[in-house]
Amino acid sequence: MQLIGSTTSPYVRRVRLLLQDQPYDFVNLDIYGQGRDELRRRNPALKIPMLIDGQQEVYDSRIIARYLHAKMNVAGLTWDQENQLTLIDAANDSCVTLLLSKRSGLDVEQDILFYNLQRERIMTTLRTLAAMVDEGQFGAWNYPAMCLFCLVDWVEFRDLVDFTGIESLITLRDHYTTQAMVAETDPRQA
Ligand SMILES: N[C@@H](CCC(=O)N[C@@H](CS)C(=O)NCC(=O)O)C(=O)O
């Protein structure tokens, strides 16, 4: 298997954590720089991660996880876990939007509809996820917990969110830092 990604993407990191026991080659691309031509050749959606397993190409972390769970004969996610993932992805997508906006020289703090919507979504999803953590919903190191871990660690690394009132997310991140492949996939060492 080959995983196409980058060392900083939270979506790629969750798949690397899921693949911890599997043999695979990691292709690290700078998708906004030198690796963009290869990304164009590999995935018309122009996003990472993507997985190649023999003749089968799989796009999108959510579908890759479904593919790997089936391949590893591991039970798929429950509907409640699918909902957790939707909340995590909603926050993550909006945070990526903020980061790309900042890199484009845009002021993401301005009081305009587009950024107000992103910031509102980020805070409603993160508050809901923090409450779920308080209820013990992410107590096992499974795929949803890996996804939440990667989101929180990346958001803190990129300094995109004020964690006041949602400190449970940082507590969860700190709790899981000793798990397999977490140190090796830290975006700070990219
Ligand atoms: N839904 C996708 C999202 C992946 C995604 O947004 N990846 C980012 C990197 S963190 C990306 O490739 N962004 C490229 C772009 O937005 O142009 C997934 O879960 O794989």
The ligand as a Tripos MOL2 file, in Angstrom:
@<TRIPOS>MOLECULE
LIG
   20    19     1     0     0
SMALL
NO_CHARGES

@<TRIPOS>ATOM
      1 N1        -12.5040   15.4060    3.2740 N.3       1 LIG1
      2 C1        -11.0790   15.2860    3.0110 C.3       1 LIG1
      3 C2        -10.3770   16.5680    3.4160 C.3       1 LIG1
      4 C3         -8.9020   16.4900    3.1080 C.3       1 LIG1
      5 C4         -8.2570   17.8640    3.0910 C.2       1 LIG1
      6 O1         -8.9390   18.9120    3.1170 O.2       1 LIG1
      7 N2         -6.9450   17.8550    3.0500 N.am      1 LIG1
      8 C5         -6.2250   19.1080    2.9320 C.3       1 LIG1
      9 C6         -4.8710   19.0210    3.6050 C.3       1 LIG1
     10 S1         -5.0350   19.1540    5.3350 S.3       1 LIG1
     11 C7         -5.9940   19.3830    1.4710 C.2       1 LIG1
     12 O2         -5.6390   18.4930    0.7420 O.2       1 LIG1
     13 N3         -6.2240   20.6270    1.0640 N.am      1 LIG1
     14 C8         -5.9490   21.0390   -0.2780 C.3       1 LIG1
     15 C9         -6.8230   22.1880   -0.6700 C.2       1 LIG1
     16 O3         -7.7570   22.5220    0.0670 O.co2     1 LIG1
     17 O4         -6.5630   22.7410   -1.7400 O.co2     1 LIG1
     18 C10       -10.5380   14.0880    3.7860 C.2       1 LIG1
     19 O5        -11.0930   13.7420    4.8410 O.co2     1 LIG1
     20 O6         -9.5740   13.4670    3.3100 O.co2     1 LIG1
@<TRIPOS>BOND
     1     1     2 1
     2     2     3 1
     3     2    18 1
     4     3     4 1
     5     4     5 1
     6     5     6 2
     7     5     7 1
     8     7     8 1
     9     8     9 1
    10     8    11 1
    11     9    10 1
    12    11    12 2
    13    11    13 1
    14    13    14 1
    15    14    15 1
    16    15    16 2
    17    15    17 1
    18    18    19 2
    19    18    20 1
@<TRIPOS>SUBSTRUCTURE
     1 LIG1         1 GROUP 0 **** ****
